[in-house]
Amino acid sequence: MSKADDVLIVGSGAAGLTAALNLAETHQVAVIAKGSLSEGATDWAQGGIAAVLEKGDSFEAHVRDTMIAGAGLNDEHVVEHVVGEAPGAIARLIALGVPFAEEDGALHLTREGGHSHRRIVHVADATGHAVQEALETAAARHPNIRLVPDIVAIDLITGRHAKTFTTSGAIHGLYAYNRKTKRVETMTARATILASGGAGRAYLYSTAPRGATGDGIAMAWRAGCRVSNMEFMQFHPTCLYNLQVKNFLITEAVRGEGGQLKLPPGVKGGGERFMQKFDKRAELAPRDIVARAIDHEIKRLGLDYVHLDISHHEPDFVKAHFPNIYERLLGLGIDITKEPIPVVPAQHYTCGGVMVDLDGRTDAPGLYAAGEVTQSGLHGANRLASNSLLECLVFGEAAARHIVKNWDDLAPPPAIRGWDESRVTDSDEEVVIQQIWGEIRRFMWNFVGIVRTTKRLERAKRRIDMLRAEVGEYYRNFRVTPDLIELRNLLEVADLIVRSALSRHESRGLHYTLDYPDLMKEARDTVLVP
């Protein structure tokens, strides 16, 4: 079955839907999601969106904070561009009906780690959900936007898949598995936008949604696009430690509003703060420093978790600022107005990805990308809090603008060969997929985590090479399923992360290795070429 649209967008979060809304005035757009439309990372975002809106704040200060967090690896021109676009992006979301919190008739701004001013607009502690709802509602109403859930992208279509073979490198859409029909479809388009999110599920502990398996990064890599800075995997310092509930994030804003990190009772220094030993900014230090400090204390003392305490504030203040966290934790028997929250670091954000320019263009003609799937130059070696939704909005709009402006230069898709299932059978061993999936996530956590060594990275690489042969054989012999598609991509991005980490002989930002603890004089991107 073949479907043709003007533009095909992979991912239905902030980046994908922003692009769709900007394209739909002039073009027919299909937005595919591999689960439900709101299952991506946007809906999970608690903190907010960073923008210079306060008197006394400045674009220069926001740029400086972003560059400091990024350990000098950011592209300053990109940072300046995105920061300058931020107030306009916020205004457009307000026009769409996002009910940002207000105080005394103005937007209420919070401050998060790494920011020198209050500049985070938010909707209580569920900003992402409000943004997702507004964008999804607007997209669903638009006659030129087709929202298609339960479509799992397999591979990008290139000239190699055309009935008349060509090595042009242009992208003409993708092959995708339809969960409802259980068939592979050929979806062609003149332009394709990857807005598919990050690769957090390569790790055992992650705050990322279930679908964050690096699909867009892996597909772009296989299609010939360069990938950059994959070693910079951000670990959020404060994920709830709870045996029943996995992946529940305690937003950065809790520390921004005075939350204190303390050692739990029963150990030496129990009940005391420890962040001031690691950084003069204490709890407001950037995430990589806070995550490493917590990891250090957990390993030093053999702890399962540390405490994050905001109970010194008035109960009404805590409930007003963090209503969702308060309610969720109360249901688990933790009253955050009276007691601390047990927290551990967890993988949170993929700073590297597919290389794009300011228009969201990748190396492949006809292929664009926006959001966490990319390495745009904004984040450098560590993402500053609340710059991620901002990147989605700015680059989603930029990609759409470039496609509209350069429409006549984009080649119409040629006749494409259908998906070939003539040499495969149904799998009789799904347990193999689950076993390998678990194996990857475990060794990535243990060997390619917050603190690294060359020996650990080499161990991970050997396991990846061994599993690549197994997964390759499985993929060639059996019909694709969503789990097999994700496993193939997960292994691909795990390899990209490890190769990138092995090539960086310094400690910078999120990449911290005991073998190369110092910072090199020159900041250089890691660029992998297929």
C-alpha positions in Angstrom: 0.0 0.0 0.0 1.4 3.4 -0.9 0.5 6.8 0.4 1.7 10.1 -1.0 1.7 13.5 0.8 3.5 16.8 0.1 5.4 16.6 3.4 5.8 13.6 5.8 6.6 14.4 9.4 7.9 11.6 11.7 6.9 12.5 15.3 3.9 14.3 16.8 5.5 16.3 19.6 6.3 20.0 19.7 8.8 20.0 16.8 6.6 17.9 14.4 3.3 19.7 15.1 4.9 23.1 14.9 6.3 22.2 11.5 2.9 20.8 10.4 1.0 23.9 11.4 3.4 26.1 9.6 3.3 24.0 6.4 -0.4 23.3 6.3 -1.4 26.8 4.9 0.1 25.8 1.6 0.8 22.0 1.6 -0.8 18.6 2.5 1.0 17.2 5.5 1.0 13.8 7.2 2.2 13.5 10.8 2.9 9.9 11.9 3.3 8.7 15.5 4.5 5.2 16.4 2.0 5.0 19.2 -0.7 7.5 20.2 -0.2 11.1 19.1 0.7 12.4 22.6 3.0 9.6 23.7 6.2 11.5 22.9 8.6 13.5 25.2 6.7 16.8 24.8 3.8 15.6 26.8 6.1 14.6 29.6 8.0 17.9 29.9 7.4 19.4 33.4 9.6 22.4 33.7 8.8 25.0 31.0 10.3 27.0 28.1 13.2 29.5 28.5 12.7 33.0 27.1 14.0 36.5 27.9 10.9 38.2 29.2 11.9 39.7 32.5 13.1 43.3 33.0 16.8 43.1 33.8 17.3 39.9 31.8 18.9 40.0 28.3 19.4 37.9 25.2 23.2 38.2 26.0 22.6 36.6 29.5 20.5 33.8 28.1 23.2 33.1 25.4 25.9 33.2 28.0 24.1 30.8 30.3 23.5 28.4 27.4 27.2 28.6 26.4 28.4 28.0 30.0 26.2 25.0 30.4 27.3 23.7 27.0 31.0 23.9 28.1 31.9 26.0 25.1 30.9 23.5 22.5 27.8 25.3 21.4 27.6 27.1 18.1 27.3 30.7 19.3 25.5 31.9 16.1 22.9 29.2 16.5 22.4 30.0 20.3 21.9 33.7 19.5 19.4 32.8 16.8 17.3 30.5 19.0 17.4 32.8 22.0 16.3 35.7 19.8 13.4 33.7 18.5 12.2 32.6 21.9 9.8 35.5 22.9 8.0 35.2 19.5 7.7 31.4 20.0 6.1 32.0 23.4 3.7 34.6 21.9 2.6 32.1 19.3 1.9 29.4 21.9 -0.2 31.9 23.9 -2.2 32.6 20.7 -2.8 28.9 20.4 -4.3 28.9 23.9 -1.5 27.6 26.1 -2.4 28.9 29.6 1.0 29.9 30.9 1.0 30.7 34.7 0.6 34.4 35.5 1.2 36.6 38.5 0.0 40.2 38.9 -1.1 40.3 35.2 2.3 39.2 33.8 3.7 35.8 33.0 5.1 34.0 36.0 8.7 33.1 35.4 10.7 30.5 37.4 14.4 30.0 37.6 16.2 26.7 36.9 19.7 25.3 37.3 22.2 27.1 35.1 20.0 30.2 34.5 21.2 33.6 35.9 17.6 35.0 35.8 14.0 34.0 36.1 13.0 33.2 32.5 11.1 29.9 32.5 7.4 30.3 31.4 5.4 27.3 32.6 2.0 25.8 33.2 2.4 24.8 36.8 4.6 21.7 36.6 3.0 20.2 33.4 4.0 22.6 30.7 4.7 19.9 28.1 1.2 18.5 28.4 -0.4 22.0 27.9 1.8 22.7 24.8 1.1 19.2 23.3 -2.7 19.7 23.9 -2.7 23.1 22.2 -0.7 22.0 19.2 -2.5 18.7 18.8 -5.9 20.5 18.9 -4.9 23.0 16.3 -3.4 20.3 14.0 -6.5 18.1 14.3 -8.7 21.1 13.2 -6.6 21.8 10.1 -8.0 20.3 6.9 -4.5 20.0 5.4 -3.0 18.0 8.2 -3.5 14.2 8.5 -2.6 12.8 12.0 -1.8 9.1 11.8 -1.1 7.2 15.0 0.3 3.7 15.2 2.7 3.9 12.3 6.3 2.7 13.1 9.0 4.1 10.7 11.4 1.5 9.5 13.8 3.2 7.0 14.0 6.3 4.9 13.4 5.8 1.1 16.3 6.8 -1.1 17.0 6.5 -4.8 18.2 3.0 -4.0 14.6 2.0 -3.4 13.4 3.6 -6.7 12.2 1.3 -9.5 14.8 3.1 -11.6 17.9 2.8 -9.3 19.8 6.0 -8.4 22.5 7.0 -5.9 21.4 10.6 -5.6 21.1 10.5 -1.8 17.7 12.4 -1.9 15.0 11.2 0.6 11.5 10.4 -0.8 9.6 9.4 2.3 9.9 6.1 4.3 8.8 2.5 4.7 6.6 2.2 7.9 4.9 -0.6 9.8 1.1 -0.1 10.4 0.2 -1.5 13.8 -3.4 -1.9 12.8 -3.0 -3.7 9.5 0.3 -5.4 10.6 1.6 -4.5 7.1 4.5 -2.4 5.8 3.4 0.7 3.9 5.3 2.8 1.4 4.8 6.5 2.4 6.3 8.9 -0.2 6.7 12.7 0.0 8.6 15.5 -1.5 10.0 16.5 1.9 10.4 14.5 5.1 10.9 16.0 8.5 12.4 13.9 11.4 10.9 15.0 14.7 11.2 11.6 16.4 12.9 12.5 19.6 16.0 11.1 21.4 17.5 7.8 22.3 17.0 7.6 26.0 15.7 4.0 26.0 19.2 2.8 25.2 19.7 3.1 29.0 18.3 1.0 31.8 17.1 4.0 33.8 15.6 6.9 31.8 12.9 9.5 32.1 12.3 9.3 28.4 9.0 7.9 27.0 8.9 4.2 25.9 9.3 5.1 22.3 12.6 7.1 22.7 14.6 4.4 20.8 16.6 6.8 18.5 14.7 5.8 15.4 15.2 9.1 13.5 19.0 9.1 14.3 19.4 5.5 13.2 17.4 6.0 10.0 19.2 9.1 9.0 22.6 7.5 9.7 21.6 4.5 7.5 20.5 6.9 4.8 24.0 8.5 4.7 23.6 11.5 7.1 26.3 12.6 9.5 25.7 12.3 13.2 27.4 14.4 15.8 28.1 14.6 19.6 26.3 11.4 20.6 28.5 11.0 23.6 26.7 13.9 25.3 23.9 12.0 27.0 22.2 14.1 29.7 21.3 12.5 32.9 18.6 14.2 34.9 19.8 14.5 38.5 16.4 13.9 40.1 14.3 11.0 39.0 11.9 9.6 41.7 13.4 6.5 43.4 10.4 4.1 43.7 10.2 0.4 43.1 6.6 0.6 41.8 6.9 3.7 39.6 9.6 4.0 37.0 10.7 7.1 35.1 8.9 9.8 37.1 10.9 13.0 36.8 11.1 15.6 39.6 11.5 18.8 37.7 14.6 21.0 37.8 12.2 23.8 39.0 11.9 22.2 42.5 15.6 23.1 43.0 15.0 26.4 41.3 12.4 27.2 43.9 14.8 26.3 46.8 14.7 22.5 47.0 17.7 21.1 48.8 19.7 18.0 48.1 20.5 16.1 51.3 22.0 12.8 52.4 19.4 10.5 53.8 19.3 9.7 57.6 21.4 6.7 58.8 24.7 7.6 57.1 27.5 10.0 58.2 26.2 13.5 57.4 22.6 12.3 57.2 20.1 15.1 56.8 22.8 17.5 55.6 23.2 19.3 52.2 26.1 18.2 50.1 26.0 20.1 46.8 28.1 23.0 48.1 31.1 20.6 48.3 30.9 20.2 44.6 30.0 23.6 43.2 29.5 27.1 44.6 26.1 27.3 42.8 25.1 24.3 45.0 21.6 23.0 43.9 21.5 25.5 41.1 24.6 24.2 39.3 24.0 22.7 35.8 22.6 19.2 35.5 25.8 17.4 34.7 27.5 18.7 37.8 24.5 17.9 40.0 24.0 14.4 38.5 27.7 13.6 39.0 27.6 14.8 42.6 24.6 12.6 43.4 26.2 9.7 41.6 29.4 10.2 43.6 27.6 10.3 47.0 25.5 7.3 46.1 28.6 5.3 45.2 30.7 6.6 48.0 28.2 5.7 50.7 26.5 2.7 49.0 23.1 4.4 48.9 20.1 3.7 46.8 19.1 7.4 46.6 19.6 10.8 48.1 16.9 13.2 49.3 15.4 16.3 47.6 13.7 18.4 50.2 11.3 21.4 49.6 9.3 20.9 52.8 10.9 24.1 54.4 8.5 26.1 52.2 4.9 26.8 53.1 2.6 23.9 52.1 0.4 26.3 49.9 3.5 27.4 48.0 4.6 23.8 47.3 1.1 22.7 46.2 0.6 25.8 44.0 4.0 25.5 42.2 4.1 21.7 41.9 0.5 20.4 42.0 1.1 17.3 39.8 4.2 16.2 41.7 2.4 16.8 45.0 -0.6 14.7 43.9 1.4 11.9 42.3 3.7 11.5 45.3 0.9 11.8 47.8 -0.6 8.7 46.1 2.7 6.9 46.7 2.7 7.9 50.4 5.1 10.8 50.2 3.8 14.2 51.3 6.4 16.6 49.9 5.1 19.5 52.1 6.3 17.5 55.1 9.1 15.1 54.0 11.9 14.8 51.4 11.7 13.0 48.0 14.0 10.0 47.4 15.8 10.7 44.0 18.4 9.2 41.7 19.9 10.3 38.4 18.4 8.9 35.2 19.1 9.3 31.5 17.0 12.3 30.4 18.0 13.9 27.1 20.1 13.2 24.0 22.2 16.3 23.2 23.7 14.8 20.0 22.0 13.6 16.9 21.6 14.2 13.2 23.5 17.3 12.0 21.3 20.1 10.9 21.7 23.8 9.8 19.6 26.8 10.9 16.9 25.7 8.4 16.7 22.2 9.9 18.3 20.7 6.8 20.3 17.4 7.1 23.0 16.2 4.7 20.3 14.4 2.5 18.3 16.5 0.0 14.6 16.5 1.0 15.3 15.4 4.6 14.9 17.9 7.5 15.0 17.4 11.2 14.0 19.3 14.4 14.2 18.8 18.1 15.9 16.1 20.2 16.7 14.0 17.1 19.2 16.7 16.0 22.5 18.2 16.8 21.8 21.8 15.9 24.6 23.5 17.7 22.3 24.8 20.4 23.1 22.6 23.4 26.9 21.9 23.0 28.2 19.5 25.6 25.2 19.9 27.9 21.7 21.2 27.5 20.6 24.1 29.6 17.3 23.5 31.4 14.1 24.4 29.4 16.0 25.1 26.1 14.7 21.8 24.6 11.0 22.7 23.9 12.3 26.0 22.7 14.6 24.2 20.1 11.6 22.2 18.9 9.5 25.3 18.3 12.2 27.3 16.6 13.5 24.5 14.3 10.1 23.1 13.6 9.1 26.5 12.2 12.5 26.9 10.4 12.2 23.6 8.6 8.7 24.4 7.5 9.7 27.9 6.3 12.6 26.5 4.2 10.4 23.8 2.6 7.7 26.3 1.6 10.3 28.8 0.2 12.3 26.1 -1.7 9.4 23.9 -2.8 10.1 24.0 -6.5 13.7 22.8 -5.8 12.5 19.6 -4.0 12.3 16.6 -6.4 8.9 14.8 -6.7 9.3 11.2 -5.5 10.0 8.7 -8.3 8.2 5.4 -8.6 9.3 3.4 -5.5 9.5 -0.4 -5.1 7.2 -1.9 -2.5 8.5 -3.5 0.7 9.9 -7.0 -0.1 8.7 -9.8 2.3 9.4 -12.7 -0.1 12.3 -14.1 1.8 11.2 -13.8 5.5 8.9 -15.7 7.8 7.1 -14.9 11.1 9.3 -15.0 14.1 8.8 -17.9 16.5 11.3 -16.4 19.1 10.1 -13.0 20.3 12.0 -13.7 23.6 15.2 -13.1 21.7 14.3 -9.4 21.1 13.4 -8.8 24.8 16.6 -10.5 25.9 18.9 -8.4 23.7 16.9 -5.2 24.4 17.5 -5.8 28.2 21.2 -6.6 27.6 21.8 -3.3 25.7 20.1 -1.1 28.3 22.0 -2.8 31.1 25.5 -2.5 29.7 24.9 1.0 28.4 23.9 2.0 32.0 26.9 0.3 33.6 29.6 1.0 31.0 28.5 4.2 29.2 26.8 6.1 32.1 27.5 9.2 34.1 31.2 8.4 34.8 33.1 6.5 32.1 36.5 4.8 31.4 38.0 3.6 28.2 38.0 0.0 29.4 34.2 0.2 30.1 33.5 1.8 26.7 35.6 -0.9 25.0 33.6 -3.6 26.8 30.3 -2.0 25.6 31.7 -1.8 22.0 32.6 -5.6 22.0 29.1 -6.5 23.1 27.5 -4.2 20.5 29.6 -5.8 17.7 28.6 -9.2 18.8 24.9 -8.3 19.1 24.9 -6.5 15.7 25.5 -9.9 14.0 22.7 -11.5 15.9 20.2 -8.7 15.3 21.2 -8.4 11.7 20.5 -12.1 11.1 17.2 -11.9 12.9 16.2 -8.8 10.8 17.1 -10.6 7.6 15.1 -13.8 8.3 11.9 -12.6 10.0 9.1 -10.2 9.3 9.4 -6.9 11.0 7.5 -6.1 14.2 7.6 -2.8 16.2 9.8 -4.4 18.8 12.3 -5.6 16.2 12.3 -2.2 14.4 13.1 -0.5 17.7 15.8 -3.0 18.7 17.6 -2.5 15.4 17.6 1.3 16.0 18.5 1.0 19.7 21.6 -1.1 18.8 22.5 1.4 16.1 22.4 4.4 18.4 24.2 2.5 21.2 27.0 2.0 18.7 27.0 5.7 17.8 27.1 6.7 21.4 30.0 4.4 22.3 32.1 5.3 19.2 31.6 9.0 19.9 32.6 8.5 23.5 35.7 6.6 22.6 36.8 9.3 20.2 36.7 12.1 22.8 39.9 12.2 24.8 38.8 14.8 27.3 36.1 15.4 29.9 33.7 18.1 28.7 30.1 18.7 29.8 28.2 15.5 30.0 31.1 13.3 28.9 33.2 12.6 32.0 35.9 10.0 31.7 38.4 9.0 34.5 41.0 8.3 31.8 40.9 11.9 30.4 39.7 14.1 33.3 41.0 17.4 31.8 39.5 19.7 29.3 41.2 20.2 25.9 42.0 23.8 24.9 40.0 23.6 21.7 36.3 22.7 21.8 35.5 20.4 18.8 32.4 18.5 17.8 32.5 14.8 17.4 31.3 14.1 13.8 30.7 10.5 12.6 30.5 10.0 8.9 28.6 6.9 7.5 
